[in-house]
């Protein structure tokens, strides 16, 4: 099974997608071969979607950053 992220392209009145050549070679795909495609749109996170979501945080930013650093240090070192 191949899992890739790609952009849809317009061809006339249709929409198509491009499968990268390395994936075609790796999976031995041939022209006109039937394949099953499962479409799952990728949600792009935008800053404006987050605006106002964190109103109830009472800790100062520098304290939050120290806690994050401490958590990361304990996981990797």
C-alpha positions in Angstrom: 0.0 0.0 0.0 1.3 3.5 -0.9 0.6 6.5 1.3 1.6 9.9 -0.1 0.5 13.5 0.3 0.0 15.2 -3.1 -1.9 18.2 -4.5 -4.9 17.7 -6.9 -4.3 19.1 -10.4 -6.8 20.4 -12.9 -7.0 18.7 -16.4 -9.7 20.2 -18.5 -13.0 19.6 -16.7 -11.5 16.9 -14.4 -9.2 16.8 -11.4 -6.3 14.4 -11.2 -3.5 13.6 -8.9 0.2 12.9 -9.5 1.9 9.8 -8.1 5.6 10.5 -7.7 7.9 8.4 -10.0 9.8 6.8 -7.1 6.5 5.5 -5.7 5.5 4.1 -9.1 8.9 2.3 -9.4 8.9 1.1 -5.9 5.5 -0.5 -6.2 5.9 -1.6 -9.8 2.8 0.3 -11.0 2.0 0.2 -14.7 0.2 2.6 -17.1 -3.6 1.8 -17.2 -3.3 -0.5 -14.2 -6.3 -0.4 -11.9 -5.7 0.9 -8.4 -7.9 1.8 -5.4 -7.6 5.3 -4.2 -8.8 6.5 -0.7 -9.1 10.2 -0.5 -8.6 11.9 2.9 -8.4 15.7 2.7 -5.4 17.2 4.7 -6.5 19.8 7.2 -4.0 22.7 7.1 -3.8 24.4 10.5 -3.9 28.2 10.3 -3.0 30.6 13.0 -6.4 32.3 12.7 -8.0 29.0 13.6 -6.2 29.0 16.9 -6.8 32.7 17.7 -8.7 33.0 21.0 -8.6 29.3 21.8 -6.1 29.6 24.7 -7.7 32.4 26.7 -7.8 30.5 30.0 -4.0 29.9 30.3 -2.9 31.5 33.5 0.8 30.7 33.3 3.4 33.1 31.9 4.8 32.1 28.5 8.4 31.7 29.9 7.1 29.2 32.5 5.3 27.2 29.9 8.4 27.1 27.7 10.6 25.9 30.7 8.1 23.1 31.4 8.2 22.0 27.7 12.0 22.0 27.7 12.0 19.9 30.9 9.6 17.4 29.4 11.6 17.2 26.2 14.9 16.8 28.1 13.5 13.9 30.1 12.3 12.1 26.9 15.5 12.4 24.9 18.3 12.6 27.5 
